[in-house]
Amino acid sequence: MTTTTPNTDVREFCDVCDKKTAHAVQIELRVESTKTENQEFSREPYRVSTCADCESTSTMRMNHV
Ligand SMILES: [Zn+2]
């Protein structure tokens, strides 16, 4: 299983294009803390979507609720 394969079937509203466009969506795990200890607890999943039209990227933090 890989998290690097973008899902290109998603259509979302793009602020730059001001319309719904196709987006490539990836989930990235980013380490927020600079501490080496407890690092496995500080990785937060981010949803990164890239507009197929203008290639602008929007990043949204995914909180586990
Ligand atoms: Zn766009």
N, CA, C, O and the ligand as a Tripos MOL2 file, in Angstrom:
@<TRIPOS>MOLECULE
protein
  261   259    66     0     0
PROTEIN
NO_CHARGES

@<TRIPOS>ATOM
      1 N           0.8450   -1.1970    0.0000 N.3       1 MET1
      2 CA          0.0000    0.0000    0.0000 C.3       1 MET1
      3 C           0.8750    1.2400    0.0000 C.2       1 MET1
      4 O           1.8010    1.3700    0.8010 O.2       1 MET1
      5 N           0.5690    2.1340   -0.8990 N.am      2 THR2
      6 CA          1.3540    3.3630   -0.9690 C.3       2 THR2
      7 C           0.4640    4.5770   -0.7940 C.2       2 THR2
      8 O          -0.7150    4.5550   -1.1490 O.2       2 THR2
      9 N           1.0270    5.6170   -0.2510 N.am      3 THR3
     10 CA          0.2630    6.8490   -0.0780 C.3       3 THR3
     11 C           0.6610    7.8890   -1.1150 C.2       3 THR3
     12 O           0.2180    9.0360   -1.0520 O.2       3 THR3
     13 N           1.4910    7.4920   -2.0610 N.am      4 THR4
     14 CA          2.0140    8.4610   -3.0160 C.3       4 THR4
     15 C           1.2480    8.4640   -4.3340 C.2       4 THR4
     16 O           1.4920    9.3140   -5.1900 O.2       4 THR4
     17 N           0.3280    7.5250   -4.5030 N.am      5 THR5
     18 CA         -0.4600    7.4980   -5.7340 C.3       5 THR5
     19 C          -1.6280    8.4570   -5.6240 C.2       5 THR5
     20 O          -2.5260    8.2450   -4.8100 O.2       5 THR5
     21 N          -1.6300    9.4910   -6.4160 N.am      6 PRO6
     22 CA         -2.7290   10.4410   -6.3030 C.3       6 PRO6
     23 C          -4.0200    9.9010   -6.8820 C.2       6 PRO6
     24 O          -4.0410    9.1820   -7.8810 O.2       6 PRO6
     25 N          -5.0770   10.2740   -6.2210 N.am      7 ASN7
     26 CA         -6.3990    9.9630   -6.7330 C.3       7 ASN7
     27 C          -6.8410   11.1370   -7.5960 C.2       7 ASN7
     28 O          -7.0920   12.2310   -7.0910 O.2       7 ASN7
     29 N          -6.9320   10.9030   -8.8870 N.am      8 THR8
     30 CA         -7.2020   11.9980   -9.8110 C.3       8 THR8
     31 C          -8.6680   12.0890  -10.1920 C.2       8 THR8
     32 O          -9.0410   12.8550  -11.0820 O.2       8 THR8
     33 N          -9.4970   11.3080   -9.5180 N.am      9 ASP9
     34 CA        -10.9160   11.2880   -9.8670 C.3       9 ASP9
     35 C         -11.7390   12.2950   -9.0710 C.2       9 ASP9
     36 O         -12.9580   12.3760   -9.2230 O.2       9 ASP9
     37 N         -11.0690   13.0470   -8.2370 N.am     10 VAL10
     38 CA        -11.7920   13.9450   -7.3380 C.3      10 VAL10
     39 C         -12.0280   15.2820   -8.0140 C.2      10 VAL10
     40 O         -11.1170   15.8770   -8.5900 O.2      10 VAL10
     41 N         -13.2500   15.7370   -7.9340 N.am     11 ARG11
     42 CA        -13.5710   17.0700   -8.4340 C.3      11 ARG11
     43 C         -13.9050   17.9650   -7.2590 C.2      11 ARG11
     44 O         -14.8050   17.6790   -6.4690 O.2      11 ARG11
     45 N         -13.1640   19.0470   -7.1610 N.am     12 GLU12
     46 CA        -13.3500   19.9590   -6.0440 C.3      12 GLU12
     47 C         -13.3580   21.3870   -6.5480 C.2      12 GLU12
     48 O         -12.9350   21.6870   -7.6650 O.2      12 GLU12
     49 N         -13.8560   22.2550   -5.6810 N.am     13 PHE13
     50 CA        -13.8490   23.6650   -6.0280 C.3      13 PHE13
     51 C         -12.4440   24.2300   -5.8450 C.2      13 PHE13
     52 O         -11.8090   24.0300   -4.8100 O.2      13 PHE13
     53 N         -11.9740   24.9360   -6.8680 N.am     14 CYS14
     54 CA        -10.6510   25.5460   -6.8030 C.3      14 CYS14
     55 C         -10.8120   27.0600   -6.6630 C.2      14 CYS14
     56 O         -11.4850   27.6980   -7.4730 O.2      14 CYS14
     57 N         -10.1870   27.6260   -5.6290 N.am     15 ASP15
     58 CA        -10.2900   29.0670   -5.4020 C.3      15 ASP15
     59 C          -9.6140   29.8560   -6.5110 C.2      15 ASP15
     60 O         -10.0480   30.9620   -6.8350 O.2      15 ASP15
     61 N          -8.5780   29.3150   -7.0880 N.am     16 VAL16
     62 CA         -7.8210   30.0160   -8.1240 C.3      16 VAL16
     63 C          -8.5960   30.0050   -9.4440 C.2      16 VAL16
     64 O          -8.7150   31.0320  -10.1120 O.2      16 VAL16
     65 N          -9.1140   28.8450   -9.8050 N.am     17 CYS17
     66 CA         -9.8890   28.7230  -11.0340 C.3      17 CYS17
     67 C         -11.2970   29.2780  -10.8550 C.2      17 CYS17
     68 O         -11.9610   29.6280  -11.8310 O.2      17 CYS17
     69 N         -11.7480   29.3550   -9.6130 N.am     18 ASP18
     70 CA        -13.0950   29.8140   -9.2850 C.3      18 ASP18
     71 C         -14.1640   28.9190   -9.9100 C.2      18 ASP18
     72 O         -15.2100   29.3880  -10.3600 O.2      18 ASP18
     73 N         -13.8740   27.6380   -9.9240 N.am     19 LYS19
     74 CA        -14.8350   26.6560  -10.4240 C.3      19 LYS19
     75 C         -14.4110   25.2720   -9.9500 C.2      19 LYS19
     76 O         -13.3310   25.1020   -9.3830 O.2      19 LYS19
     77 N         -15.2570   24.3050  -10.1840 N.am     20 LYS20
     78 CA        -14.9030   22.9340   -9.8490 C.3      20 LYS20
     79 C         -13.9910   22.3630  -10.9130 C.2      20 LYS20
     80 O         -14.2790   22.4370  -12.1070 O.2      20 LYS20
     81 N         -12.8920   21.7960  -10.4650 N.am     21 THR21
     82 CA        -11.9320   21.2100  -11.3900 C.3      21 THR21
     83 C         -11.5170   19.8320  -10.8750 C.2      21 THR21
     84 O         -11.8170   19.4640   -9.7400 O.2      21 THR21
     85 N         -10.8290   19.0850  -11.7190 N.am     22 ALA22
     86 CA        -10.2780   17.8090  -11.2890 C.3      22 ALA22
     87 C          -9.0660   18.0530  -10.4060 C.2      22 ALA22
     88 O          -8.2330   18.9140  -10.6910 O.2      22 ALA22
     89 N          -8.9850   17.2900   -9.3450 N.am     23 HIS23
     90 CA         -7.8690   17.4300   -8.4200 C.3      23 HIS23
     91 C          -7.1850   16.0800   -8.2190 C.2      23 HIS23
     92 O          -7.8240   15.0270   -8.2260 O.2      23 HIS23
     93 N          -5.8820   16.1430   -8.0400 N.am     24 ALA24
     94 CA         -5.1390   14.9700   -7.6120 C.3      24 ALA24
     95 C          -4.9700   15.0570   -6.1020 C.2      24 ALA24
     96 O          -4.3550   15.9910   -5.5880 O.2      24 ALA24
     97 N          -5.5170   14.0840   -5.4040 N.am     25 VAL25
     98 CA         -5.5380   14.1390   -3.9500 C.3      25 VAL25
     99 C          -4.5880   13.1000   -3.3740 C.2      25 VAL25
    100 O          -4.6250   11.9270   -3.7450 O.2      25 VAL25
    101 N          -3.7450   13.5500   -2.4670 N.am     26 GLN26
    102 CA         -2.8380   12.6490   -1.7720 C.3      26 GLN26
    103 C          -2.9720   12.8510   -0.2740 C.2      26 GLN26
    104 O          -3.3370   13.9290    0.1940 O.2      26 GLN26
    105 N          -2.6740   11.8090    0.4580 N.am     27 ILE27
    106 CA         -2.5890   11.9210    1.9110 C.3      27 ILE27
    107 C          -1.1160   11.8620    2.2970 C.2      27 ILE27
    108 O          -0.4010   10.9260    1.9390 O.2      27 ILE27
    109 N          -0.6830   12.8620    3.0210 N.am     28 GLU28
    110 CA          0.7100   12.9050    3.4600 C.3      28 GLU28
    111 C           0.7640   12.8880    4.9720 C.2      28 GLU28
    112 O          -0.0440   13.5190    5.6530 O.2      28 GLU28
    113 N           1.7380   12.1500    5.4780 N.am     29 LEU29
    114 CA          1.9980   12.1900    6.9110 C.3      29 LEU29
    115 C           3.1590   13.1380    7.1520 C.2      29 LEU29
    116 O           4.2650   12.9210    6.6570 O.2      29 LEU29
    117 N           2.9030   14.1770    7.9080 N.am     30 ARG30
    118 CA          3.9400   15.1580    8.1640 C.3      30 ARG30
    119 C           4.2640   15.1900    9.6470 C.2      30 ARG30
    120 O           3.3730   15.1750   10.4960 O.2      30 ARG30
    121 N           5.5320   15.2330    9.9370 N.am     31 VAL31
    122 CA          5.9650   15.3090   11.3240 C.3      31 VAL31
    123 C           5.9360   16.7640   11.7630 C.2      31 VAL31
    124 O           6.6060   17.6200   11.1850 O.2      31 VAL31
    125 N           5.1520   17.0220   12.7910 N.am     32 GLU32
    126 CA          4.9970   18.3960   13.2370 C.3      32 GLU32
    127 C           6.0430   18.7820   14.2710 C.2      32 GLU32
    128 O           6.4940   19.9270   14.3130 O.2      32 GLU32
    129 N           6.4180   17.8440   15.0860 N.am     33 SER33
    130 CA          7.3520   18.1560   16.1530 C.3      33 SER33
    131 C           8.7800   17.9920   15.6620 C.2      33 SER33
    132 O           9.0660   17.1430   14.8180 O.2      33 SER33
    133 N           9.6600   18.8060   16.1930 N.am     34 THR34
    134 CA         11.0760   18.6750   15.8640 C.3      34 THR34
    135 C          11.7800   17.7740   16.8590 C.2      34 THR34
    136 O          12.9500   17.4360   16.6770 O.2      34 THR34
    137 N          11.0820   17.3890   17.8970 N.am     35 LYS35
    138 CA         11.6600   16.4690   18.8700 C.3      35 LYS35
    139 C          11.7650   15.0810   18.2600 C.2      35 LYS35
    140 O          10.9070   14.6530   17.4890 O.2      35 LYS35
    141 N          12.8220   14.3990   18.6200 N.am     36 THR36
    142 CA         12.9900   13.0460   18.0970 C.3      36 THR36
    143 C          12.1820   12.0610   18.9210 C.2      36 THR36
    144 O          11.7340   11.0340   18.4110 O.2      36 THR36
    145 N          11.9990   12.3730   20.1870 N.am     37 GLU37
    146 CA         11.1920   11.4720   21.0140 C.3      37 GLU37
    147 C           9.7120   11.7240   20.7660 C.2      37 GLU37
    148 O           9.2950   12.8510   20.4960 O.2      37 GLU37
    149 N           8.9420   10.6770   20.8590 N.am     38 ASN38
    150 CA          7.4940   10.7390   20.6260 C.3      38 ASN38
    151 C           7.1600   11.1470   19.1920 C.2      38 ASN38
    152 O           6.0710   11.6530   18.9180 O.2      38 ASN38
    153 N           8.0950   10.9250   18.2960 N.am     39 GLN39
    154 CA          7.8600   11.3730   16.9270 C.3      39 GLN39
    155 C           6.7170   10.6010   16.2730 C.2      39 GLN39
    156 O           5.9870   11.1320   15.4350 O.2      39 GLN39
    157 N           6.5790    9.3490   16.6710 N.am     40 GLU40
    158 CA          5.5240    8.5620   16.0430 C.3      40 GLU40
    159 C           4.1330    9.0560   16.4250 C.2      40 GLU40
    160 O           3.1430    8.7390   15.7660 O.2      40 GLU40
    161 N           4.0760    9.8350   17.4970 N.am     41 PHE41
    162 CA          2.7870   10.3740   17.9130 C.3      41 PHE41
    163 C           2.5310   11.7610   17.3370 C.2      41 PHE41
    164 O           1.4260   12.2900   17.4520 O.2      41 PHE41
    165 N           3.5380   12.3430   16.7260 N.am     42 SER42
    166 CA          3.3910   13.7200   16.2670 C.3      42 SER42
    167 C           3.1800   13.8030   14.7610 C.2      42 SER42
    168 O           3.1060   14.8940   14.1950 O.2      42 SER42
    169 N           3.0850   12.6510   14.1210 N.am     43 ARG43
    170 CA          2.8150   12.6860   12.6810 C.3      43 ARG43
    171 C           1.3380   12.9110   12.4330 C.2      43 ARG43
    172 O           0.4860   12.1780   12.9330 O.2      43 ARG43
    173 N           1.0550   13.9290   11.6600 N.am     44 GLU44
    174 CA         -0.3350   14.2600   11.3880 C.3      44 GLU44
    175 C          -0.6320   14.0400    9.9090 C.2      44 GLU44
    176 O           0.1590   14.4260    9.0480 O.2      44 GLU44
    177 N          -1.7610   13.4270    9.6190 N.am     45 PRO45
    178 CA         -2.1170   13.2460    8.2180 C.3      45 PRO45
    179 C          -2.6400   14.5480    7.6050 C.2      45 PRO45
    180 O          -3.4790   15.2400    8.1810 O.2      45 PRO45
    181 N          -2.1220   14.8490    6.4380 N.am     46 TYR46
    182 CA         -2.5820   16.0210    5.7050 C.3      46 TYR46
    183 C          -3.1500   15.5750    4.3760 C.2      46 TYR46
    184 O          -2.6350   14.6740    3.7140 O.2      46 TYR46
    185 N          -4.2060   16.2240    4.0200 N.am     47 ARG47
    186 CA         -4.8030   15.9420    2.7150 C.3      47 ARG47
    187 C          -4.3310   17.0240    1.7520 C.2      47 ARG47
    188 O          -4.6290   18.2050    1.9300 O.2      47 ARG47
    189 N          -3.5930   16.6080    0.7350 N.am     48 VAL48
    190 CA         -3.0270   17.5490   -0.2180 C.3      48 VAL48
    191 C          -3.7170   17.3620   -1.5610 C.2      48 VAL48
    192 O          -3.6350   16.2940   -2.1670 O.2      48 VAL48
    193 N          -4.4000   18.4150   -2.0240 N.am     49 SER49
    194 CA         -5.0740   18.3140   -3.3090 C.3      49 SER49
    195 C          -4.4750   19.3320   -4.2780 C.2      49 SER49
    196 O          -4.2970   20.5040   -3.9460 O.2      49 SER49
    197 N          -4.1740   18.8590   -5.4680 N.am     50 THR50
    198 CA         -3.5650   19.7020   -6.4850 C.3      50 THR50
    199 C          -4.5180   19.8520   -7.6530 C.2      50 THR50
    200 O          -4.9790   18.8620   -8.2210 O.2      50 THR50
    201 N          -4.8100   21.0890   -8.0080 N.am     51 CYS51
    202 CA         -5.7150   21.3520   -9.1090 C.3      51 CYS51
    203 C          -5.0680   20.9380  -10.4270 C.2      51 CYS51
    204 O          -3.9150   21.2740  -10.6950 O.2      51 CYS51
    205 N          -5.8120   20.2140  -11.2340 N.am     52 ALA52
    206 CA         -5.2750   19.7540  -12.5090 C.3      52 ALA52
    207 C          -5.1860   20.8970  -13.5210 C.2      52 ALA52
    208 O          -4.4200   20.8170  -14.4820 O.2      52 ALA52
    209 N          -5.9540   21.9440  -13.3140 N.am     53 ASP53
    210 CA         -5.9660   23.0550  -14.2630 C.3      53 ASP53
    211 C          -4.8550   24.0590  -13.9950 C.2      53 ASP53
    212 O          -4.0870   24.3930  -14.8980 O.2      53 ASP53
    213 N          -4.7640   24.5420  -12.7590 N.am     54 CYS54
    214 CA         -3.7950   25.5980  -12.4540 C.3      54 CYS54
    215 C          -2.6380   25.1000  -11.5900 C.2      54 CYS54
    216 O          -1.6960   25.8470  -11.3230 O.2      54 CYS54
    217 N          -2.7070   23.8420  -11.1530 N.am     55 GLU55
    218 CA         -1.6530   23.2200  -10.3580 C.3      55 GLU55
    219 C          -1.4350   23.8900   -9.0120 C.2      55 GLU55
    220 O          -0.3830   23.7280   -8.3950 O.2      55 GLU55
    221 N          -2.4230   24.6390   -8.5600 N.am     56 SER56
    222 CA         -2.3230   25.1620   -7.2110 C.3      56 SER56
    223 C          -2.6190   24.0350   -6.2200 C.2      56 SER56
    224 O          -3.4220   23.1410   -6.4870 O.2      56 SER56
    225 N          -1.9630   24.1050   -5.0950 N.am     57 THR57
    226 CA         -2.0950   23.0460   -4.1020 C.3      57 THR57
    227 C          -2.7420   23.5830   -2.8420 C.2      57 THR57
    228 O          -2.3620   24.6360   -2.3310 O.2      57 THR57
    229 N          -3.7050   22.8620   -2.3570 N.am     58 SER58
    230 CA         -4.2970   23.2190   -1.0750 C.3      58 SER58
    231 C          -4.0780   22.0670   -0.1010 C.2      58 SER58
    232 O          -4.2770   20.8980   -0.4310 O.2      58 SER58
    233 N          -3.6680   22.4300    1.0970 N.am     59 THR59
    234 CA         -3.3620   21.4270    2.1030 C.3      59 THR59
    235 C          -4.3240   21.5660    3.2720 C.2      59 THR59
    236 O          -4.5380   22.6610    3.7920 O.2      59 THR59
    237 N          -4.8850   20.4660    3.6660 N.am     60 MET60
    238 CA         -5.8460   20.4800    4.7560 C.3      60 MET60
    239 C          -5.4410   19.4630    5.7920 C.2      60 MET60
    240 O          -5.2080   18.2960    5.4790 O.2      60 MET60
    241 N          -5.3590   19.9130    7.0280 N.am     61 ARG61
    242 CA         -5.0150   18.9770    8.0840 C.3      61 ARG61
    243 C          -6.2050   18.0860    8.4170 C.2      61 ARG61
    244 O          -7.3310   18.5590    8.5720 O.2      61 ARG61
    245 N          -5.9380   16.8090    8.5220 N.am     62 MET62
    246 CA         -7.0090   15.8820    8.8360 C.3      62 MET62
    247 C          -6.9480   15.5440   10.3150 C.2      62 MET62
    248 O          -6.0480   14.8390   10.7730 O.2      62 MET62
    249 N          -7.8970   16.0450   11.0350 N.am     63 ASN63
    250 CA         -7.9750   15.7080   12.4600 C.3      63 ASN63
    251 C          -8.7800   14.4410   12.6300 C.2      63 ASN63
    252 O          -9.8510   14.2690   12.0480 O.2      63 ASN63
    253 N          -8.2360   13.5660   13.4410 N.am     64 HIS64
    254 CA         -9.0210   12.3700   13.7360 C.3      64 HIS64
    255 C         -10.0050   12.7070   14.8370 C.2      64 HIS64
    256 O          -9.6250   12.8950   15.9930 O.2      64 HIS64
    257 N         -11.2250   12.7790   14.4810 N.am     65 VAL65
    258 CA        -12.2580   13.1490   15.4610 C.3      65 VAL65
    259 C         -12.9240   11.8590   15.9390 C.2      65 VAL65
    260 O         -13.8300   11.9040   16.7700 O.2      65 VAL65
    261 ZN         -7.3370   25.5730  -10.1580 Zn       66 ZN66
@<TRIPOS>BOND
     1     1     2 1
     2     2     3 1
     3     3     4 2
     4     3     5 am
     5     5     6 1
     6     6     7 1
     7     7     8 2
     8     7     9 am
     9     9    10 1
    10    10    11 1
    11    11    12 2
    12    11    13 am
    13    13    14 1
    14    14    15 1
    15    15    16 2
    16    15    17 am
    17    17    18 1
    18    18    19 1
    19    19    20 2
    20    19    21 am
    21    21    22 1
    22    22    23 1
    23    23    24 2
    24    23    25 am
    25    25    26 1
    26    26    27 1
    27    27    28 2
    28    27    29 am
    29    29    30 1
    30    30    31 1
    31    31    32 2
    32    31    33 am
    33    33    34 1
    34    34    35 1
    35    35    36 2
    36    35    37 am
    37    37    38 1
    38    38    39 1
    39    39    40 2
    40    39    41 am
    41    41    42 1
    42    42    43 1
    43    43    44 2
    44    43    45 am
    45    45    46 1
    46    46    47 1
    47    47    48 2
    48    47    49 am
    49    49    50 1
    50    50    51 1
    51    51    52 2
    52    51    53 am
    53    53    54 1
    54    54    55 1
    55    55    56 2
    56    55    57 am
    57    57    58 1
    58    58    59 1
    59    59    60 2
    60    59    61 am
    61    61    62 1
    62    62    63 1
    63    63    64 2
    64    63    65 am
    65    65    66 1
    66    66    67 1
    67    67    68 2
    68    67    69 am
    69    69    70 1
    70    70    71 1
    71    71    72 2
    72    71    73 am
    73    73    74 1
    74    74    75 1
    75    75    76 2
    76    75    77 am
    77    77    78 1
    78    78    79 1
    79    79    80 2
    80    79    81 am
    81    81    82 1
    82    82    83 1
    83    83    84 2
    84    83    85 am
    85    85    86 1
    86    86    87 1
    87    87    88 2
    88    87    89 am
    89    89    90 1
    90    90    91 1
    91    91    92 2
    92    91    93 am
    93    93    94 1
    94    94    95 1
    95    95    96 2
    96    95    97 am
    97    97    98 1
    98    98    99 1
    99    99   100 2
   100    99   101 am
   101   101   102 1
   102   102   103 1
   103   103   104 2
   104   103   105 am
   105   105   106 1
   106   106   107 1
   107   107   108 2
   108   107   109 am
   109   109   110 1
   110   110   111 1
   111   111   112 2
   112   111   113 am
   113   113   114 1
   114   114   115 1
   115   115   116 2
   116   115   117 am
   117   117   118 1
   118   118   119 1
   119   119   120 2
   120   119   121 am
   121   121   122 1
   122   122   123 1
   123   123   124 2
   124   123   125 am
   125   125   126 1
   126   126   127 1
   127   127   128 2
   128   127   129 am
   129   129   130 1
   130   130   131 1
   131   131   132 2
   132   131   133 am
   133   133   134 1
   134   134   135 1
   135   135   136 2
   136   135   137 am
   137   137   138 1
   138   138   139 1
   139   139   140 2
   140   139   141 am
   141   141   142 1
   142   142   143 1
   143   143   144 2
   144   143   145 am
   145   145   146 1
   146   146   147 1
   147   147   148 2
   148   147   149 am
   149   149   150 1
   150   150   151 1
   151   151   152 2
   152   151   153 am
   153   153   154 1
   154   154   155 1
   155   155   156 2
   156   155   157 am
   157   157   158 1
   158   158   159 1
   159   159   160 2
   160   159   161 am
   161   161   162 1
   162   162   163 1
   163   163   164 2
   164   163   165 am
   165   165   166 1
   166   166   167 1
   167   167   168 2
   168   167   169 am
   169   169   170 1
   170   170   171 1
   171   171   172 2
   172   171   173 am
   173   173   174 1
   174   174   175 1
   175   175   176 2
   176   175   177 am
   177   177   178 1
   178   178   179 1
   179   179   180 2
   180   179   181 am
   181   181   182 1
   182   182   183 1
   183   183   184 2
   184   183   185 am
   185   185   186 1
   186   186   187 1
   187   187   188 2
   188   187   189 am
   189   189   190 1
   190   190   191 1
   191   191   192 2
   192   191   193 am
   193   193   194 1
   194   194   195 1
   195   195   196 2
   196   195   197 am
   197   197   198 1
   198   198   199 1
   199   199   200 2
   200   199   201 am
   201   201   202 1
   202   202   203 1
   203   203   204 2
   204   203   205 am
   205   205   206 1
   206   206   207 1
   207   207   208 2
   208   207   209 am
   209   209   210 1
   210   210   211 1
   211   211   212 2
   212   211   213 am
   213   213   214 1
   214   214   215 1
   215   215   216 2
   216   215   217 am
   217   217   218 1
   218   218   219 1
   219   219   220 2
   220   219   221 am
   221   221   222 1
   222   222   223 1
   223   223   224 2
   224   223   225 am
   225   225   226 1
   226   226   227 1
   227   227   228 2
   228   227   229 am
   229   229   230 1
   230   230   231 1
   231   231   232 2
   232   231   233 am
   233   233   234 1
   234   234   235 1
   235   235   236 2
   236   235   237 am
   237   237   238 1
   238   238   239 1
   239   239   240 2
   240   239   241 am
   241   241   242 1
   242   242   243 1
   243   243   244 2
   244   243   245 am
   245   245   246 1
   246   246   247 1
   247   247   248 2
   248   247   249 am
   249   249   250 1
   250   250   251 1
   251   251   252 2
   252   251   253 am
   253   253   254 1
   254   254   255 1
   255   255   256 2
   256   255   257 am
   257   257   258 1
   258   258   259 1
   259   259   260 2
@<TRIPOS>SUBSTRUCTURE
     1 MET1         2 RESIDUE 1 A MET
     2 THR2         6 RESIDUE 1 A THR
     3 THR3        10 RESIDUE 1 A THR
     4 THR4        14 RESIDUE 1 A THR
     5 THR5        18 RESIDUE 1 A THR
     6 PRO6        22 RESIDUE 1 A PRO
     7 ASN7        26 RESIDUE 1 A ASN
     8 THR8        30 RESIDUE 1 A THR
     9 ASP9        34 RESIDUE 1 A ASP
    10 VAL10       38 RESIDUE 1 A VAL
    11 ARG11       42 RESIDUE 1 A ARG
    12 GLU12       46 RESIDUE 1 A GLU
    13 PHE13       50 RESIDUE 1 A PHE
    14 CYS14       54 RESIDUE 1 A CYS
    15 ASP15       58 RESIDUE 1 A ASP
    16 VAL16       62 RESIDUE 1 A VAL
    17 CYS17       66 RESIDUE 1 A CYS
    18 ASP18       70 RESIDUE 1 A ASP
    19 LYS19       74 RESIDUE 1 A LYS
    20 LYS20       78 RESIDUE 1 A LYS
    21 THR21       82 RESIDUE 1 A THR
    22 ALA22       86 RESIDUE 1 A ALA
    23 HIS23       90 RESIDUE 1 A HIS
    24 ALA24       94 RESIDUE 1 A ALA
    25 VAL25       98 RESIDUE 1 A VAL
    26 GLN26      102 RESIDUE 1 A GLN
    27 ILE27      106 RESIDUE 1 A ILE
    28 GLU28      110 RESIDUE 1 A GLU
    29 LEU29      114 RESIDUE 1 A LEU
    30 ARG30      118 RESIDUE 1 A ARG
    31 VAL31      122 RESIDUE 1 A VAL
    32 GLU32      126 RESIDUE 1 A GLU
    33 SER33      130 RESIDUE 1 A SER
    34 THR34      134 RESIDUE 1 A THR
    35 LYS35      138 RESIDUE 1 A LYS
    36 THR36      142 RESIDUE 1 A THR
    37 GLU37      146 RESIDUE 1 A GLU
    38 ASN38      150 RESIDUE 1 A ASN
    39 GLN39      154 RESIDUE 1 A GLN
    40 GLU40      158 RESIDUE 1 A GLU
    41 PHE41      162 RESIDUE 1 A PHE
    42 SER42      166 RESIDUE 1 A SER
    43 ARG43      170 RESIDUE 1 A ARG
    44 GLU44      174 RESIDUE 1 A GLU
    45 PRO45      178 RESIDUE 1 A PRO
    46 TYR46      182 RESIDUE 1 A TYR
    47 ARG47      186 RESIDUE 1 A ARG
    48 VAL48      190 RESIDUE 1 A VAL
    49 SER49      194 RESIDUE 1 A SER
    50 THR50      198 RESIDUE 1 A THR
    51 CYS51      202 RESIDUE 1 A CYS
    52 ALA52      206 RESIDUE 1 A ALA
    53 ASP53      210 RESIDUE 1 A ASP
    54 CYS54      214 RESIDUE 1 A CYS
    55 GLU55      218 RESIDUE 1 A GLU
    56 SER56      222 RESIDUE 1 A SER
    57 THR57      226 RESIDUE 1 A THR
    58 SER58      230 RESIDUE 1 A SER
    59 THR59      234 RESIDUE 1 A THR
    60 MET60      238 RESIDUE 1 A MET
    61 ARG61      242 RESIDUE 1 A ARG
    62 MET62      246 RESIDUE 1 A MET
    63 ASN63      250 RESIDUE 1 A ASN
    64 HIS64      254 RESIDUE 1 A HIS
    65 VAL65      258 RESIDUE 1 A VAL
    66 ZN66       261 GROUP 0 **** ****
